Amino acid sequence: MSDTPRHAIVSLLIGRQRSAKVLSSEIGIPEKEVYDHLEHVRRSLSKTGHHLMVTPAECKKCGFLFTKRERLKKPGKCPACRGESIHEPLFSIEVDPDRPDRTNVV
């Protein structure tokens, strides 16, 4: 695949949504490391004009969306109903159409 976990994450996320858990299994690194790499990818992408898109986590019990959450990790509890069953956030990369070089995103 790619040389580094970050390059692998970028290639898996361009044009497709994935959770950190799915990325972890596809790349073969712990989920905690995926979140660390995603933070770096987000900072690196901002310099290139591309964007890490985050579909926010959602409470399975009441449907609360964690839209204002800055951290990428899945929340532990819902602030509305205190439920702990939460859909994890999904990540994808939106490539700037004016910058066709997708190979050197990170």
Jmol script that loads the backbone (N, CA, C; Angstrom):
load data "model"
ATOM      1  N   MET A   1       0.845  -1.179   0.000  1.00  0.00           N
ATOM      2  CA  MET A   1       0.000   0.000   0.000  1.00  0.00           C
ATOM      3  C   MET A   1       0.890   1.242   0.000  1.00  0.00           C
ATOM      4  N   SER A   2       0.953   2.002   1.094  1.00  0.00           N
ATOM      5  CA  SER A   2       1.751   3.216   1.173  1.00  0.00           C
ATOM      6  C   SER A   2       2.876   3.034   2.175  1.00  0.00           C
ATOM      7  N   ASP A   3       3.799   3.986   2.162  1.00  0.00           N
ATOM      8  CA  ASP A   3       4.980   3.896   3.011  1.00  0.00           C
ATOM      9  C   ASP A   3       4.666   4.041   4.498  1.00  0.00           C
ATOM     10  N   THR A   4       3.874   5.027   4.851  1.00  0.00           N
ATOM     11  CA  THR A   4       3.626   5.336   6.259  1.00  0.00           C
ATOM     12  C   THR A   4       2.143   5.197   6.584  1.00  0.00           C
ATOM     13  N   PRO A   5       1.826   5.071   7.875  1.00  0.00           N
ATOM     14  CA  PRO A   5       0.402   5.024   8.246  1.00  0.00           C
ATOM     15  C   PRO A   5      -0.364   6.272   7.796  1.00  0.00           C
ATOM     16  N   ARG A   6       0.270   7.434   7.847  1.00  0.00           N
ATOM     17  CA  ARG A   6      -0.430   8.662   7.433  1.00  0.00           C
ATOM     18  C   ARG A   6      -0.745   8.650   5.945  1.00  0.00           C
ATOM     19  N   HIS A   7       0.204   8.196   5.140  1.00  0.00           N
ATOM     20  CA  HIS A   7      -0.072   8.103   3.703  1.00  0.00           C
ATOM     21  C   HIS A   7      -1.165   7.073   3.429  1.00  0.00           C
ATOM     22  N   ALA A   8      -1.155   5.982   4.179  1.00  0.00           N
ATOM     23  CA  ALA A   8      -2.195   4.963   4.017  1.00  0.00           C
ATOM     24  C   ALA A   8      -3.560   5.527   4.389  1.00  0.00           C
ATOM     25  N   ILE A   9      -3.628   6.287   5.480  1.00  0.00           N
ATOM     26  CA  ILE A   9      -4.887   6.904   5.910  1.00  0.00           C
ATOM     27  C   ILE A   9      -5.400   7.843   4.831  1.00  0.00           C
ATOM     28  N   VAL A  10      -4.517   8.684   4.312  1.00  0.00           N
ATOM     29  CA  VAL A  10      -4.924   9.633   3.276  1.00  0.00           C
ATOM     30  C   VAL A  10      -5.457   8.891   2.053  1.00  0.00           C
ATOM     31  N   SER A  11      -4.746   7.872   1.595  1.00  0.00           N
ATOM     32  CA  SER A  11      -5.204   7.163   0.386  1.00  0.00           C
ATOM     33  C   SER A  11      -6.532   6.453   0.616  1.00  0.00           C
ATOM     34  N   LEU A  12      -6.773   5.981   1.846  1.00  0.00           N
ATOM     35  CA  LEU A  12      -8.046   5.320   2.147  1.00  0.00           C
ATOM     36  C   LEU A  12      -9.208   6.298   2.296  1.00  0.00           C
ATOM     37  N   LEU A  13      -8.919   7.547   2.654  1.00  0.00           N
ATOM     38  CA  LEU A  13      -9.990   8.516   2.930  1.00  0.00           C
ATOM     39  C   LEU A  13     -10.356   9.409   1.749  1.00  0.00           C
ATOM     40  N   ILE A  14      -9.530   9.448   0.713  1.00  0.00           N
ATOM     41  CA  ILE A  14      -9.853  10.315  -0.424  1.00  0.00           C
ATOM     42  C   ILE A  14     -11.101   9.775  -1.110  1.00  0.00           C
ATOM     43  N   GLY A  15     -12.160  10.565  -1.017  1.00  0.00           N
ATOM     44  CA  GLY A  15     -13.412  10.206  -1.673  1.00  0.00           C
ATOM     45  C   GLY A  15     -14.245   9.137  -0.982  1.00  0.00           C
ATOM     46  N   ARG A  16     -13.829   8.679   0.201  1.00  0.00           N
ATOM     47  CA  ARG A  16     -14.585   7.641   0.915  1.00  0.00           C
ATOM     48  C   ARG A  16     -14.623   7.943   2.405  1.00  0.00           C
ATOM     49  N   GLN A  17     -15.719   7.569   3.054  1.00  0.00           N
ATOM     50  CA  GLN A  17     -15.852   7.731   4.502  1.00  0.00           C
ATOM     51  C   GLN A  17     -15.453   6.452   5.210  1.00  0.00           C
ATOM     52  N   ARG A  18     -14.725   6.631   6.320  1.00  0.00           N
ATOM     53  CA  ARG A  18     -14.351   5.489   7.149  1.00  0.00           C
ATOM     54  C   ARG A  18     -14.281   5.945   8.606  1.00  0.00           C
ATOM     55  N   SER A  19     -14.521   5.011   9.504  1.00  0.00           N
ATOM     56  CA  SER A  19     -14.353   5.286  10.929  1.00  0.00           C
ATOM     57  C   SER A  19     -12.915   4.982  11.321  1.00  0.00           C
ATOM     58  N   ALA A  20     -12.504   5.447  12.485  1.00  0.00           N
ATOM     59  CA  ALA A  20     -11.154   5.156  12.983  1.00  0.00           C
ATOM     60  C   ALA A  20     -10.984   3.655  13.205  1.00  0.00           C
ATOM     61  N   LYS A  21     -12.046   2.998  13.623  1.00  0.00           N
ATOM     62  CA  LYS A  21     -11.982   1.550  13.855  1.00  0.00           C
ATOM     63  C   LYS A  21     -11.712   0.805  12.548  1.00  0.00           C
ATOM     64  N   VAL A  22     -12.375   1.201  11.477  1.00  0.00           N
ATOM     65  CA  VAL A  22     -12.176   0.564  10.174  1.00  0.00           C
ATOM     66  C   VAL A  22     -10.759   0.854   9.659  1.00  0.00           C
ATOM     67  N   LEU A  23     -10.327   2.105   9.801  1.00  0.00           N
ATOM     68  CA  LEU A  23      -8.966   2.448   9.385  1.00  0.00           C
ATOM     69  C   LEU A  23      -7.940   1.620  10.154  1.00  0.00           C
ATOM     70  N   SER A  24      -8.179   1.457  11.442  1.00  0.00           N
ATOM     71  CA  SER A  24      -7.283   0.675  12.291  1.00  0.00           C
ATOM     72  C   SER A  24      -7.129  -0.747  11.761  1.00  0.00           C
ATOM     73  N   SER A  25      -8.235  -1.369  11.421  1.00  0.00           N
ATOM     74  CA  SER A  25      -8.168  -2.753  10.937  1.00  0.00           C
ATOM     75  C   SER A  25      -7.562  -2.834   9.536  1.00  0.00           C
ATOM     76  N   GLU A  26      -7.827  -1.847   8.684  1.00  0.00           N
ATOM     77  CA  GLU A  26      -7.297  -1.877   7.327  1.00  0.00           C
ATOM     78  C   GLU A  26      -5.793  -1.615   7.282  1.00  0.00           C
ATOM     79  N   ILE A  27      -5.310  -0.771   8.185  1.00  0.00           N
ATOM     80  CA  ILE A  27      -3.887  -0.412   8.175  1.00  0.00           C
ATOM     81  C   ILE A  27      -3.081  -1.322   9.101  1.00  0.00           C
ATOM     82  N   GLY A  28      -3.747  -1.827  10.139  1.00  0.00           N
ATOM     83  CA  GLY A  28      -3.057  -2.717  11.069  1.00  0.00           C
ATOM     84  C   GLY A  28      -2.348  -1.998  12.196  1.00  0.00           C
ATOM     85  N   ILE A  29      -2.916  -0.868  12.631  1.00  0.00           N
ATOM     86  CA  ILE A  29      -2.367  -0.140  13.777  1.00  0.00           C
ATOM     87  C   ILE A  29      -3.480   0.052  14.797  1.00  0.00           C
ATOM     88  N   PRO A  30      -3.140   0.308  16.072  1.00  0.00           N
ATOM     89  CA  PRO A  30      -4.180   0.522  17.089  1.00  0.00           C
ATOM     90  C   PRO A  30      -5.048   1.744  16.775  1.00  0.00           C
ATOM     91  N   GLU A  31      -6.304   1.661  17.182  1.00  0.00           N
ATOM     92  CA  GLU A  31      -7.258   2.753  16.936  1.00  0.00           C
ATOM     93  C   GLU A  31      -6.775   4.068  17.539  1.00  0.00           C
ATOM     94  N   LYS A  32      -6.163   4.014  18.710  1.00  0.00           N
ATOM     95  CA  LYS A  32      -5.643   5.222  19.364  1.00  0.00           C
ATOM     96  C   LYS A  32      -4.618   5.920  18.472  1.00  0.00           C
ATOM     97  N   GLU A  33      -3.774   5.136  17.810  1.00  0.00           N
ATOM     98  CA  GLU A  33      -2.776   5.722  16.900  1.00  0.00           C
ATOM     99  C   GLU A  33      -3.440   6.349  15.682  1.00  0.00           C
ATOM    100  N   VAL A  34      -4.543   5.763  15.229  1.00  0.00           N
ATOM    101  CA  VAL A  34      -5.264   6.327  14.078  1.00  0.00           C
ATOM    102  C   VAL A  34      -5.708   7.748  14.405  1.00  0.00           C
ATOM    103  N   TYR A  35      -6.258   7.955  15.608  1.00  0.00           N
ATOM    104  CA  TYR A  35      -6.694   9.304  15.990  1.00  0.00           C
ATOM    105  C   TYR A  35      -5.526  10.282  16.019  1.00  0.00           C
ATOM    106  N   ASP A  36      -4.359   9.833  16.519  1.00  0.00           N
ATOM    107  CA  ASP A  36      -3.181  10.699  16.531  1.00  0.00           C
ATOM    108  C   ASP A  36      -2.768  11.072  15.108  1.00  0.00           C
ATOM    109  N   HIS A  37      -2.775  10.096  14.214  1.00  0.00           N
ATOM    110  CA  HIS A  37      -2.421  10.353  12.816  1.00  0.00           C
ATOM    111  C   HIS A  37      -3.455  11.257  12.148  1.00  0.00           C
ATOM    112  N   LEU A  38      -4.735  11.063  12.463  1.00  0.00           N
ATOM    113  CA  LEU A  38      -5.773  11.911  11.875  1.00  0.00           C
ATOM    114  C   LEU A  38      -5.593  13.376  12.267  1.00  0.00           C
ATOM    115  N   GLU A  39      -5.179  13.629  13.503  1.00  0.00           N
ATOM    116  CA  GLU A  39      -4.919  15.011  13.944  1.00  0.00           C
ATOM    117  C   GLU A  39      -3.822  15.628  13.078  1.00  0.00           C
ATOM    118  N   HIS A  40      -2.760  14.881  12.852  1.00  0.00           N
ATOM    119  CA  HIS A  40      -1.665  15.383  12.030  1.00  0.00           C
ATOM    120  C   HIS A  40      -2.109  15.570  10.579  1.00  0.00           C
ATOM    121  N   VAL A  41      -2.872  14.624  10.065  1.00  0.00           N
ATOM    122  CA  VAL A  41      -3.377  14.723   8.694  1.00  0.00           C
ATOM    123  C   VAL A  41      -4.242  15.973   8.556  1.00  0.00           C
ATOM    124  N   ARG A  42      -5.079  16.242   9.548  1.00  0.00           N
ATOM    125  CA  ARG A  42      -5.947  17.435   9.497  1.00  0.00           C
ATOM    126  C   ARG A  42      -5.111  18.706   9.405  1.00  0.00           C
ATOM    127  N   ARG A  43      -4.051  18.798  10.227  1.00  0.00           N
ATOM    128  CA  ARG A  43      -3.196  19.988  10.193  1.00  0.00           C
ATOM    129  C   ARG A  43      -2.452  20.090   8.862  1.00  0.00           C
ATOM    130  N   SER A  44      -1.957  18.982   8.360  1.00  0.00           N
ATOM    131  CA  SER A  44      -1.210  18.982   7.096  1.00  0.00           C
ATOM    132  C   SER A  44      -2.110  19.337   5.915  1.00  0.00           C
ATOM    133  N   LEU A  45      -3.316  18.826   5.912  1.00  0.00           N
ATOM    134  CA  LEU A  45      -4.234  19.088   4.804  1.00  0.00           C
ATOM    135  C   LEU A  45      -4.618  20.555   4.717  1.00  0.00           C
ATOM    136  N   SER A  46      -4.715  21.228   5.857  1.00  0.00           N
ATOM    137  CA  SER A  46      -5.114  22.633   5.846  1.00  0.00           C
ATOM    138  C   SER A  46      -4.109  23.484   5.068  1.00  0.00           C
ATOM    139  N   LYS A  47      -2.875  23.048   4.991  1.00  0.00           N
ATOM    140  CA  LYS A  47      -1.843  23.780   4.257  1.00  0.00           C
ATOM    141  C   LYS A  47      -1.923  23.521   2.756  1.00  0.00           C
ATOM    142  N   THR A  48      -2.573  22.436   2.358  1.00  0.00           N
ATOM    143  CA  THR A  48      -2.629  22.061   0.943  1.00  0.00           C
ATOM    144  C   THR A  48      -3.908  22.505   0.247  1.00  0.00           C
ATOM    145  N   GLY A  49      -4.892  22.955   1.010  1.00  0.00           N
ATOM    146  CA  GLY A  49      -6.174  23.325   0.424  1.00  0.00           C
ATOM    147  C   GLY A  49      -7.182  22.189   0.437  1.00  0.00           C
ATOM    148  N   HIS A  50      -6.749  20.987   0.810  1.00  0.00           N
ATOM    149  CA  HIS A  50      -7.658  19.853   0.952  1.00  0.00           C
ATOM    150  C   HIS A  50      -8.228  19.883   2.373  1.00  0.00           C
ATOM    151  N   HIS A  51      -9.288  19.111   2.616  1.00  0.00           N
ATOM    152  CA  HIS A  51      -9.946  19.181   3.919  1.00  0.00           C
ATOM    153  C   HIS A  51     -10.270  17.788   4.447  1.00  0.00           C
ATOM    154  N   LEU A  52     -10.010  17.598   5.739  1.00  0.00           N
ATOM    155  CA  LEU A  52     -10.469  16.396   6.427  1.00  0.00           C
ATOM    156  C   LEU A  52     -11.904  16.661   6.843  1.00  0.00           C
ATOM    157  N   MET A  53     -12.828  15.926   6.257  1.00  0.00           N
ATOM    158  CA  MET A  53     -14.236  16.092   6.569  1.00  0.00           C
ATOM    159  C   MET A  53     -14.611  15.114   7.672  1.00  0.00           C
ATOM    160  N   VAL A  54     -15.345  15.604   8.663  1.00  0.00           N
ATOM    161  CA  VAL A  54     -15.746  14.772   9.792  1.00  0.00           C
ATOM    162  C   VAL A  54     -17.265  14.738   9.862  1.00  0.00           C
ATOM    163  N   THR A  55     -17.830  13.553   9.720  1.00  0.00           N
ATOM    164  CA  THR A  55     -19.254  13.359   9.971  1.00  0.00           C
ATOM    165  C   THR A  55     -19.361  13.114  11.465  1.00  0.00           C
ATOM    166  N   PRO A  56     -20.046  13.992  12.202  1.00  0.00           N
ATOM    167  CA  PRO A  56     -19.993  13.917  13.665  1.00  0.00           C
ATOM    168  C   PRO A  56     -20.593  12.644  14.250  1.00  0.00           C
ATOM    169  N   ALA A  57     -20.112  12.318  15.447  1.00  0.00           N
ATOM    170  CA  ALA A  57     -20.663  11.195  16.203  1.00  0.00           C
ATOM    171  C   ALA A  57     -22.127  11.493  16.508  1.00  0.00           C
ATOM    172  N   GLU A  58     -22.902  10.418  16.697  1.00  0.00           N
ATOM    173  CA  GLU A  58     -24.338  10.569  16.966  1.00  0.00           C
ATOM    174  C   GLU A  58     -24.764   9.582  18.039  1.00  0.00           C
ATOM    175  N   CYS A  59     -25.555  10.077  18.991  1.00  0.00           N
ATOM    176  CA  CYS A  59     -26.082   9.225  20.055  1.00  0.00           C
ATOM    177  C   CYS A  59     -27.111   8.271  19.452  1.00  0.00           C
ATOM    178  N   LYS A  60     -26.948   6.989  19.734  1.00  0.00           N
ATOM    179  CA  LYS A  60     -27.892   5.992  19.217  1.00  0.00           C
ATOM    180  C   LYS A  60     -29.234   6.061  19.936  1.00  0.00           C
ATOM    181  N   LYS A  61     -29.233   6.571  21.157  1.00  0.00           N
ATOM    182  CA  LYS A  61     -30.457   6.596  21.964  1.00  0.00           C
ATOM    183  C   LYS A  61     -31.372   7.773  21.608  1.00  0.00           C
ATOM    184  N   CYS A  62     -30.803   8.990  21.562  1.00  0.00           N
ATOM    185  CA  CYS A  62     -31.661  10.160  21.343  1.00  0.00           C
ATOM    186  C   CYS A  62     -31.374  10.896  20.034  1.00  0.00           C
ATOM    187  N   GLY A  63     -30.313  10.513  19.321  1.00  0.00           N
ATOM    188  CA  GLY A  63     -30.014  11.143  18.042  1.00  0.00           C
ATOM    189  C   GLY A  63     -29.207  12.425  18.126  1.00  0.00           C
ATOM    190  N   PHE A  64     -28.718  12.780  19.316  1.00  0.00           N
ATOM    191  CA  PHE A  64     -27.915  13.999  19.474  1.00  0.00           C
ATOM    192  C   PHE A  64     -26.677  13.927  18.582  1.00  0.00           C
ATOM    193  N   LEU A  65     -26.418  15.006  17.817  1.00  0.00           N
ATOM    194  CA  LEU A  65     -25.232  15.094  16.964  1.00  0.00           C
ATOM    195  C   LEU A  65     -24.168  15.937  17.655  1.00  0.00           C
ATOM    196  N   PHE A  66     -22.960  15.437  17.672  1.00  0.00           N
ATOM    197  CA  PHE A  66     -21.845  16.135  18.314  1.00  0.00           C
ATOM    198  C   PHE A  66     -21.174  17.072  17.307  1.00  0.00           C
ATOM    199  N   THR A  67     -21.917  18.052  16.801  1.00  0.00           N
ATOM    200  CA  THR A  67     -21.432  18.925  15.734  1.00  0.00           C
ATOM    201  C   THR A  67     -20.381  19.928  16.194  1.00  0.00           C
ATOM    202  N   LYS A  68     -20.407  20.336  17.447  1.00  0.00           N
ATOM    203  CA  LYS A  68     -19.469  21.346  17.932  1.00  0.00           C
ATOM    204  C   LYS A  68     -18.196  20.746  18.503  1.00  0.00           C
ATOM    205  N   ARG A  69     -18.079  19.451  18.475  1.00  0.00           N
ATOM    206  CA  ARG A  69     -16.926  18.765  19.069  1.00  0.00           C
ATOM    207  C   ARG A  69     -15.686  18.950  18.192  1.00  0.00           C
ATOM    208  N   GLU A  70     -14.596  19.425  18.791  1.00  0.00           N
ATOM    209  CA  GLU A  70     -13.344  19.624  18.074  1.00  0.00           C
ATOM    210  C   GLU A  70     -12.488  18.355  18.056  1.00  0.00           C
ATOM    211  N   ARG A  71     -12.533  17.587  19.139  1.00  0.00           N
ATOM    212  CA  ARG A  71     -11.733  16.368  19.216  1.00  0.00           C
ATOM    213  C   ARG A  71     -12.277  15.332  18.237  1.00  0.00           C
ATOM    214  N   LEU A  72     -11.378  14.551  17.677  1.00  0.00           N
ATOM    215  CA  LEU A  72     -11.778  13.568  16.676  1.00  0.00           C
ATOM    216  C   LEU A  72     -12.276  12.263  17.295  1.00  0.00           C
ATOM    217  N   LYS A  73     -11.859  11.971  18.534  1.00  0.00           N
ATOM    218  CA  LYS A  73     -12.238  10.708  19.173  1.00  0.00           C
ATOM    219  C   LYS A  73     -13.733  10.635  19.451  1.00  0.00           C
ATOM    220  N   LYS A  74     -14.225   9.410  19.508  1.00  0.00           N
ATOM    221  CA  LYS A  74     -15.635   9.170  19.822  1.00  0.00           C
ATOM    222  C   LYS A  74     -15.912   9.614  21.260  1.00  0.00           C
ATOM    223  N   PRO A  75     -16.989  10.375  21.484  1.00  0.00           N
ATOM    224  CA  PRO A  75     -17.334  10.807  22.840  1.00  0.00           C
ATOM    225  C   PRO A  75     -17.752   9.629  23.717  1.00  0.00           C
ATOM    226  N   GLY A  76     -17.610   9.794  25.019  1.00  0.00           N
ATOM    227  CA  GLY A  76     -17.967   8.732  25.952  1.00  0.00           C
ATOM    228  C   GLY A  76     -19.444   8.701  26.303  1.00  0.00           C
ATOM    229  N   LYS A  77     -20.040   9.892  26.485  1.00  0.00           N
ATOM    230  CA  LYS A  77     -21.451   9.988  26.870  1.00  0.00           C
ATOM    231  C   LYS A  77     -22.133  11.102  26.107  1.00  0.00           C
ATOM    232  N   CYS A  78     -23.429  10.944  25.951  1.00  0.00           N
ATOM    233  CA  CYS A  78     -24.252  11.968  25.325  1.00  0.00           C
ATOM    234  C   CYS A  78     -24.591  13.032  26.373  1.00  0.00           C
ATOM    235  N   PRO A  79     -24.388  14.304  26.067  1.00  0.00           N
ATOM    236  CA  PRO A  79     -24.730  15.350  27.034  1.00  0.00           C
ATOM    237  C   PRO A  79     -26.238  15.546  27.206  1.00  0.00           C
ATOM    238  N   ALA A  80     -27.019  15.106  26.230  1.00  0.00           N
ATOM    239  CA  ALA A  80     -28.468  15.289  26.292  1.00  0.00           C
ATOM    240  C   ALA A  80     -29.153  14.209  27.128  1.00  0.00           C
ATOM    241  N   CYS A  81     -28.823  12.930  26.872  1.00  0.00           N
ATOM    242  CA  CYS A  81     -29.545  11.851  27.558  1.00  0.00           C
ATOM    243  C   CYS A  81     -28.627  10.992  28.439  1.00  0.00           C
ATOM    244  N   ARG A  82     -27.331  11.303  28.427  1.00  0.00           N
ATOM    245  CA  ARG A  82     -26.318  10.572  29.204  1.00  0.00           C
ATOM    246  C   ARG A  82     -26.114   9.143  28.708  1.00  0.00           C
ATOM    247  N   GLY A  83     -26.642   8.833  27.534  1.00  0.00           N
ATOM    248  CA  GLY A  83     -26.457   7.505  26.951  1.00  0.00           C
ATOM    249  C   GLY A  83     -25.000   7.288  26.542  1.00  0.00           C
ATOM    250  N   GLU A  84     -24.571   6.048  26.572  1.00  0.00           N
ATOM    251  CA  GLU A  84     -23.191   5.727  26.228  1.00  0.00           C
ATOM    252  C   GLU A  84     -23.056   4.971  24.903  1.00  0.00           C
ATOM    253  N   SER A  85     -24.178   4.710  24.261  1.00  0.00           N
ATOM    254  CA  SER A  85     -24.162   4.019  22.973  1.00  0.00           C
ATOM    255  C   SER A  85     -24.130   5.086  21.871  1.00  0.00           C
ATOM    256  N   ILE A  86     -22.955   5.254  21.266  1.00  0.00           N
ATOM    257  CA  ILE A  86     -22.751   6.358  20.329  1.00  0.00           C
ATOM    258  C   ILE A  86     -22.122   5.840  19.039  1.00  0.00           C
ATOM    259  N   HIS A  87     -22.689   6.280  17.901  1.00  0.00           N
ATOM    260  CA  HIS A  87     -22.074   5.988  16.604  1.00  0.00           C
ATOM    261  C   HIS A  87     -20.790   6.800  16.519  1.00  0.00           C
ATOM    262  N   GLU A  88     -19.695   6.170  16.113  1.00  0.00           N
ATOM    263  CA  GLU A  88     -18.443   6.901  16.045  1.00  0.00           C
ATOM    264  C   GLU A  88     -18.417   7.839  14.843  1.00  0.00           C
ATOM    265  N   PRO A  89     -17.579   8.891  14.903  1.00  0.00           N
ATOM    266  CA  PRO A  89     -17.492   9.813  13.775  1.00  0.00           C
ATOM    267  C   PRO A  89     -16.880   9.121  12.552  1.00  0.00           C
ATOM    268  N   LEU A  90     -17.215   9.640  11.390  1.00  0.00           N
ATOM    269  CA  LEU A  90     -16.673   9.129  10.130  1.00  0.00           C
ATOM    270  C   LEU A  90     -15.791  10.203   9.510  1.00  0.00           C
ATOM    271  N   PHE A  91     -14.748   9.775   8.825  1.00  0.00           N
ATOM    272  CA  PHE A  91     -13.781  10.698   8.255  1.00  0.00           C
ATOM    273  C   PHE A  91     -13.648  10.464   6.757  1.00  0.00           C
ATOM    274  N   SER A  92     -13.415  11.545   6.023  1.00  0.00           N
ATOM    275  CA  SER A  92     -13.106  11.459   4.600  1.00  0.00           C
ATOM    276  C   SER A  92     -12.262  12.679   4.252  1.00  0.00           C
ATOM    277  N   ILE A  93     -11.662  12.641   3.073  1.00  0.00           N
ATOM    278  CA  ILE A  93     -10.852  13.777   2.622  1.00  0.00           C
ATOM    279  C   ILE A  93     -11.484  14.347   1.373  1.00  0.00           C
ATOM    280  N   GLU A  94     -11.730  15.642   1.422  1.00  0.00           N
ATOM    281  CA  GLU A  94     -12.265  16.370   0.274  1.00  0.00           C
ATOM    282  C   GLU A  94     -11.075  17.017  -0.423  1.00  0.00           C
ATOM    283  N   VAL A  95     -10.852  16.614  -1.666  1.00  0.00           N
ATOM    284  CA  VAL A  95      -9.716  17.119  -2.430  1.00  0.00           C
ATOM    285  C   VAL A  95     -10.123  18.382  -3.163  1.00  0.00           C
ATOM    286  N   ASP A  96      -9.288  19.403  -3.069  1.00  0.00           N
ATOM    287  CA  ASP A  96      -9.519  20.660  -3.768  1.00  0.00           C
ATOM    288  C   ASP A  96      -9.393  20.411  -5.273  1.00  0.00           C
ATOM    289  N   PRO A  97     -10.452  20.656  -6.054  1.00  0.00           N
ATOM    290  CA  PRO A  97     -10.403  20.367  -7.496  1.00  0.00           C
ATOM    291  C   PRO A  97      -9.366  21.215  -8.231  1.00  0.00           C
ATOM    292  N   ASP A  98      -8.966  22.348  -7.665  1.00  0.00           N
ATOM    293  CA  ASP A  98      -7.958  23.202  -8.292  1.00  0.00           C
ATOM    294  C   ASP A  98      -6.544  22.685  -8.056  1.00  0.00           C
ATOM    295  N   ARG A  99      -6.416  21.674  -7.195  1.00  0.00           N
ATOM    296  CA  ARG A  99      -5.116  21.068  -6.896  1.00  0.00           C
ATOM    297  C   ARG A  99      -5.201  19.583  -7.239  1.00  0.00           C
ATOM    298  N   PRO A 100      -4.911  19.231  -8.472  1.00  0.00           N
ATOM    299  CA  PRO A 100      -5.103  17.844  -8.909  1.00  0.00           C
ATOM    300  C   PRO A 100      -4.108  16.846  -8.347  1.00  0.00           C
ATOM    301  N   ASP A 101      -3.004  17.276  -7.736  1.00  0.00           N
ATOM    302  CA  ASP A 101      -1.989  16.360  -7.234  1.00  0.00           C
ATOM    303  C   ASP A 101      -2.477  15.695  -5.942  1.00  0.00           C
ATOM    304  N   ARG A 102      -3.044  14.503  -6.086  1.00  0.00           N
ATOM    305  CA  ARG A 102      -3.581  13.784  -4.935  1.00  0.00           C
ATOM    306  C   ARG A 102      -2.516  12.942  -4.246  1.00  0.00           C
ATOM    307  N   THR A 103      -1.391  12.730  -4.886  1.00  0.00           N
ATOM    308  CA  THR A 103      -0.376  11.841  -4.324  1.00  0.00           C
ATOM    309  C   THR A 103       0.424  12.492  -3.218  1.00  0.00           C
ATOM    310  N   ASN A 104       0.515  13.806  -3.213  1.00  0.00           N
ATOM    311  CA  ASN A 104       1.347  14.507  -2.227  1.00  0.00           C
ATOM    312  C   ASN A 104       0.484  15.349  -1.305  1.00  0.00           C
ATOM    313  N   VAL A 105      -0.563  14.746  -0.763  1.00  0.00           N
ATOM    314  CA  VAL A 105      -1.486  15.476   0.089  1.00  0.00           C
ATOM    315  C   VAL A 105      -0.880  15.703   1.469  1.00  0.00           C
ATOM    316  N   VAL A 106      -0.170  14.721   2.004  1.00  0.00           N
ATOM    317  CA  VAL A 106       0.433  14.863   3.340  1.00  0.00           C
ATOM    318  C   VAL A 106       1.923  14.886   3.202  1.00  0.00           C
TER     319      VAL A 106
END
end "model"
wireframe off; spacefill off
backbone 0.3
color backbone group
